[in-house]
Structure formats: structure tokens, C-alpha cells
């Protein structure tokens, strides 16, 4: 009996040792996360947490490279061959483009992860000079004469599209029609002196180059500016804004070719973990977890938000109506 127990004990220890050796023997892997402009700080912290978690779980070393730029430009780069394992972009339309232009990922990619593959949310706010010298309180203050507005180009920046649609819906609700909303947006863009390609570029234009009186900004970017330039800027929450849901996905063609699907999938799933949600909140993104929403409610207050589906019928329709060639933005900006 003792001998049988010893055999079973030896067999069990051999299996454990082999398992440990197998995990330790796995070659190191590198992932490329192609993301939009203002997520740099978020993913520096998240990547460090994930690599530690993955090493402890599997014994495998993983390093994550980051690529950032305007969301639309980043999607185009992946379509043109940038070797992304995952994309973490500003809007679902940019991820859909990877399916429509080359089948880089499956059409129902949003069903693979919770919350339509958006592990955190954000919104659009206004950043002004300290003391708010132009008295900017809401969207309609942006069309006043003498107010210089900084916002990126919606042709290349996902954040700029959220900005545009937030202002459009405010105007439509206040003024009562699509035609008046279009006139409002045209007046707003007459006050825009320069269109950077991405949100971080516009942030630099406003905060470091001191151009503009107000910067239409991602909420997280606004808080980063306040953190870095606290004595120079203030954040204004408008009366209404848009619920931005930046989505994430593996890039199927690339992960299958490179053999990185398992780690790439785990990487995105970890965004939904307690640690991932805490890191999102710490970096001024709105967690989808109620626990971490409550933890960060003081720095990310509850505000009046509408969704892209409610106001515009979803991203496909919004893209076609406003940002496709010949859409409302082209009509407005060509007349600017």
C-alpha cells in the first residue's frame, strides 16, 4: 500500500515537474497593440501588469509593443500591413474597417468580449485656460466670435468624430433640427484654426503651443492635462455629451499566422479583470465594472450622456452621413 502511494506520489510530482518545465520552456512572445492617440499612459501601466500576470500563470515571458496615432490612420496602417496582434481603437467603425478591407478579423468581432468588446468607456469634455477667461460653459459657447477651438481632424481621428457628434447632437436638441445642427457645426469649425491628425497632437497644440481658448477633448486626456498643467487649465463638463465606447479586438489573420492567439486573447480579457478595470479608472477611463465605477466616481462624475445608437443609428450610419467622402463634414469644411 505504501509502495502504491509512493508510486502515485512520484507520478504526480513527475507530471507537475513536466508541466512546470513545459511552461518554463515556452519561448518568449511579443505582441503589438495598435491603439489610438491618448491611450499611451493607460497601456504602459496595463502592459506591465499583464506581463507579470502572464508570467506567473504560464511561465512565459511576453513583451508588448505599442503603436499610437489617430484611430482612422491606425486602422489604415493595419489594413496596409502593420503587424498588429490586437487593436484598441477609438471607435467600432475603425475596427469594422479591418473586416471590410481585407478580412483581417471576423465580422462579429464585438461578440467575442463583454460589453460589445469595449472594456472601458469615455466621453468628451471641454478644456479651457485657467480661470476660463472666455466664460465657456457649454457647446454653444464654442461658436461665439473670438473663441478659438482646438479639435483634431475627423477624417483621421476617432476622438474628433466623437467630438463632432457630441456637438451635433447638442445643437440638434437645442435648435430643433438637423439643418440647424449642421449650421451650428459649420460655425464651430470656422473657429478651428488648425486640424491635427490625432487627439494627442491637438492636446500638444493647446497645452504646449498655447493655441486656442478651448480644446474639445477625450475625458481622460483632459485629466492628464490637468495633472500635468494644473495651474494652466480647467475642465468644463458640458450639459450633455456622448458615451464613447472604444473597442478592442484580436486581429485574426495576424495572430493565427504568428501563433499568438492565446496570449493576445488573454491580453484583451485581462482588461476586464479587477486589475485591468482598476488601471483603467486610475488612468481616467470609465470602468464598466460597477465596483470600479464607484471607486473613481469623484474624478469621473456621472453626467448626462447619449449613445451613438440613440442619436445617430449606430456607427455605420454616422460614418456614412457625416464622415464619408461627401458627408456632412466635407460639406461643412469645404465651405469654411
C-alpha positions in Angstrom: 0.0 0.0 0.0 2.8 2.3 1.0 4.6 1.4 -2.2 1.5 2.2 -4.4 1.2 5.6 -2.6 4.8 6.3 -3.3 4.3 5.5 -7.0 1.3 7.7 -7.2 3.2 10.5 -5.4 6.1 10.1 -7.7 3.9 10.1 -10.8 2.1 13.2 -9.6 5.4 15.0 -8.9 6.7 14.0 -12.3 3.6 15.4 -14.0 3.9 18.7 -12.1 7.6 18.9 -12.9 6.9 18.2 -16.6 4.2 20.8 -16.6 6.5 23.4 -15.0 9.3 22.6 -17.4 6.9 22.9 -20.3 5.7 26.3 -19.1 9.2 27.5 -18.4 10.4 26.2 -21.8 7.9 28.2 -23.8 9.6 30.8 -26.0 9.1 34.4 -25.2 6.4 36.1 -27.3 5.9 39.7 -28.5 2.6 41.4 -29.1 1.9 44.6 -31.0 -1.0 46.7 -29.7 -2.1 49.2 -32.3 -4.0 51.9 -30.5 -5.3 55.4 -30.8 -3.7 58.6 -29.6 -4.4 59.1 -25.9 -4.0 55.6 -24.6 -0.2 55.6 -24.2 -0.2 56.0 -20.5 -3.0 53.5 -19.9 -1.2 50.8 -21.8 2.2 51.4 -20.4 0.7 50.6 -16.9 -1.6 47.8 -18.2 1.2 46.1 -20.2 3.4 45.9 -17.1 0.6 44.4 -15.1 -0.3 41.9 -17.8 3.3 40.7 -18.4 3.6 40.0 -14.7 0.3 38.2 -14.6 1.0 36.1 -17.7 4.5 35.1 -16.4 3.0 33.9 -13.1 0.2 32.0 -14.8 2.2 30.3 -17.7 5.9 30.8 -17.1 6.1 32.5 -20.4 7.7 35.9 -21.0 5.7 38.3 -23.1 6.6 41.8 -24.2 4.1 44.3 -25.7 4.9 46.9 -28.2 2.7 49.9 -28.6 1.7 52.0 -31.7 -0.3 55.1 -31.4 -1.9 57.7 -33.7 -5.2 58.9 -35.0 -7.6 56.0 -34.8 -8.6 56.1 -38.5 -4.9 56.3 -39.5 -4.1 53.4 -37.3 -6.8 51.2 -38.8 -5.5 52.1 -42.3 -1.9 51.1 -41.2 -3.1 47.6 -40.1 -5.0 47.2 -43.4 -1.8 48.2 -45.2 0.2 45.6 -43.3 1.2 46.8 -39.9 1.6 43.5 -38.0 -0.9 44.1 -35.1 -1.9 41.3 -32.8 -4.5 43.4 -31.2 -6.2 46.7 -32.0 -7.6 49.0 -29.2 -9.1 51.8 -31.3 -11.3 54.8 -30.7 -14.5 53.6 -32.4 -16.1 50.4 -33.7 -16.2 51.7 -37.3 -12.4 51.7 -37.4 -12.3 48.1 -36.3 -15.1 47.2 -38.7 -12.9 48.6 -41.5 -10.4 45.8 -40.8 -13.0 43.3 -41.7 -14.3 45.1 -44.7 -10.8 45.8 -46.1 -9.0 42.5 -46.3 -10.9 40.3 -43.8 -8.2 40.9 -41.1 -10.8 39.9 -38.4 -14.2 38.3 -38.3 -17.4 40.4 -38.9 -18.9 39.7 -35.5 -15.7 40.5 -33.5 -17.8 42.5 -31.0 -19.5 39.4 -29.7 -16.2 37.8 -28.5 -15.8 40.0 -25.5 -18.2 41.5 -23.0 -19.9 44.9 -23.4 -19.6 44.8 -27.2 -15.8 44.4 -26.8 -15.5 47.8 -25.0 -13.7 47.2 -21.7 -13.9 50.8 -20.7 -15.8 53.9 -21.8 -15.0 57.6 -22.0 -16.7 60.9 -23.0 -16.0 64.3 -24.5 -15.3 67.4 -22.3 -14.0 70.9 -22.8 -10.6 72.1 -21.6 -10.1 75.8 -21.1 -7.4 78.1 -19.9 -7.2 78.6 -16.1 -9.9 80.7 -14.8 -11.9 80.2 -18.0 -11.3 83.7 -19.3 -13.8 83.3 -22.3 -16.5 82.1 -19.9 -17.1 78.8 -21.7 -19.8 76.7 -20.1 -21.3 74.6 -22.8 -21.2 73.7 -26.5 -22.9 76.8 -27.7 -20.1 79.0 -26.3 -17.8 77.4 -28.9 -19.4 79.3 -31.8 -19.1 82.7 -30.3 -16.9 85.3 -32.2 -13.4 85.4 -31.0 -13.4 81.9 -29.4 -10.6 79.7 -30.9 -11.4 76.0 -30.7 -8.8 73.2 -30.9 -10.1 69.8 -32.2 -8.5 67.2 -34.4 -9.5 66.1 -37.9 -12.4 63.7 -38.0 -11.1 62.2 -41.2 -8.2 60.7 -39.3 -9.1 60.9 -35.6 -11.7 58.8 -33.8 -11.7 61.2 -31.0 -12.5 64.0 -33.4 -15.5 62.1 -34.6 -16.8 61.7 -31.1 -16.3 65.5 -30.6 -18.2 66.3 -33.8 -21.1 64.1 -33.0 -21.4 65.3 -29.4 -21.6 68.9 -30.6 -24.0 68.0 -33.4 -26.5 66.3 -31.0 -26.3 69.1 -28.6 -27.2 71.6 -31.3 -30.0 69.3 -32.8 -31.6 69.1 -29.4 -31.3 72.7 -28.6 -32.1 74.2 -32.0 -34.6 71.6 -33.1 -33.5 70.3 -36.5 -30.7 68.6 -38.4 -30.3 71.6 -40.7 -29.7 73.9 -37.7 -27.3 71.4 -36.2 -25.4 71.5 -39.5 -25.2 75.3 -39.4 -24.0 75.1 -35.8 -21.2 72.7 -36.7 -20.2 74.9 -39.6 -20.0 77.9 -37.3 -17.9 75.9 -34.8 -15.4 74.8 -37.4 -15.0 78.4 -38.6 -13.5 78.9 -35.1 -11.0 76.0 -35.5 -7.6 77.4 -36.7 -5.8 74.0 -37.3 -6.8 70.3 -37.6 -4.2 68.0 -36.1 -4.4 64.3 -37.3 -5.0 62.9 -33.8 -6.1 63.8 -30.3 -2.7 63.9 -28.8 -1.5 66.3 -31.5 -4.4 68.6 -30.6 -3.5 68.3 -26.9 0.0 69.4 -27.6 -1.2 72.3 -29.8 -3.4 73.5 -27.0 -1.3 72.9 -23.9 2.3 73.2 -25.1 2.0 75.5 -28.1 -0.7 77.6 -26.3 -3.0 77.8 -29.3 -6.7 78.1 -28.8 -9.1 79.1 -26.0 -10.8 75.7 -25.6 -9.8 72.2 -26.5 -12.5 69.6 -27.3 -11.0 66.6 -25.5 -11.3 63.0 -24.5 -12.1 63.0 -20.8 -9.0 61.0 -19.9 -6.8 63.4 -22.0 -8.4 66.4 -20.2 -7.5 64.9 -16.8 -3.9 64.1 -17.9 -3.6 67.8 -19.0 -4.9 68.9 -15.6 -2.5 66.6 -13.9 0.5 68.0 -15.9 -0.6 71.6 -16.4 -2.8 72.0 -13.4 -2.1 75.7 -12.9 -2.8 76.4 -16.6 -6.0 74.6 -17.5 -9.5 73.9 -16.2 -12.0 71.1 -17.2 -15.6 72.1 -18.2 -18.2 69.3 -18.3 -20.9 70.3 -20.9 -24.6 69.9 -20.2 -24.7 66.8 -22.4 -22.1 64.7 -24.1 -21.7 61.3 -25.9 -20.9 57.9 -24.4 -17.7 56.9 -26.2 -17.1 53.2 -26.2 -13.6 52.5 -27.5 -13.5 48.8 -28.6 -10.8 46.1 -28.7 -10.1 43.0 -30.8 -7.6 40.5 -31.8 -6.5 40.7 -35.5 -7.4 37.2 -36.6 -5.2 36.9 -39.7 -2.1 38.1 -37.8 -2.5 36.1 -34.6 -3.2 32.9 -36.5 -0.2 33.4 -38.7 2.1 34.3 -35.8 0.7 31.7 -33.3 -0.2 34.4 -30.8 -3.9 34.0 -30.5 -3.9 32.5 -26.9 -1.8 35.3 -25.4 -3.5 38.0 -27.4 -6.9 36.9 -26.3 -5.8 36.7 -22.7 -4.3 40.2 -23.0 -7.7 41.7 -24.0 -9.6 39.6 -21.5 -7.4 40.9 -18.7 -8.7 44.4 -19.4 -12.0 43.1 -17.8 -10.3 41.8 -14.7 -10.3 43.7 -11.4 -6.7 44.8 -12.0 -7.5 45.9 -15.6 -10.6 47.8 -14.5 -8.6 49.5 -11.7 -5.9 50.6 -14.1 -8.5 52.0 -16.5 -10.0 54.1 -13.7 -6.7 55.2 -12.5 -5.9 56.4 -16.0 -9.2 58.4 -16.2 -11.1 55.9 -18.4 -14.6 54.9 -17.1 -14.5 51.3 -16.0 -17.5 49.1 -16.9 -17.3 47.3 -13.6 -19.7 48.9 -11.0 -17.2 48.3 -8.3 -14.6 50.4 -10.0 -17.1 53.0 -11.3 -17.9 53.6 -7.6 -14.2 53.8 -6.7 -13.5 56.5 -9.3 -16.8 58.4 -9.3 -15.2 61.6 -7.8 -12.7 62.0 -10.7 -15.2 60.6 -13.3 -18.5 62.1 -12.3 -21.9 61.0 -13.6 -23.1 63.2 -16.4 -25.8 63.3 -19.0 -24.7 61.0 -21.8 -26.4 59.8 -25.0 -25.2 56.9 -27.2 -24.3 56.7 -30.8 -27.2 54.3 -31.4 -29.7 56.6 -29.8 -28.7 59.8 -31.6 -27.3 58.6 -34.9 -28.5 55.0 -35.5 -25.0 53.4 -34.9 -21.6 53.9 -36.3 -22.2 52.7 -39.9 -24.9 55.3 -40.4 -23.0 58.0 -38.6 -19.9 57.3 -40.8 -21.9 57.4 -44.0 -23.9 60.6 -43.1 -21.0 62.6 -41.6 -17.5 61.3 -42.3 -17.6 59.5 -45.7 -16.4 61.4 -48.7 -19.1 64.0 -49.5 -20.7 63.6 -46.0 -21.6 66.5 -43.7 -18.1 67.2 -42.6 -16.8 67.6 -46.1 -19.8 69.8 -47.0 -19.1 72.0 -43.9 -15.4 72.2 -44.1 -15.2 72.9 -47.8 -17.4 76.0 -47.1 -15.3 77.0 -44.1 
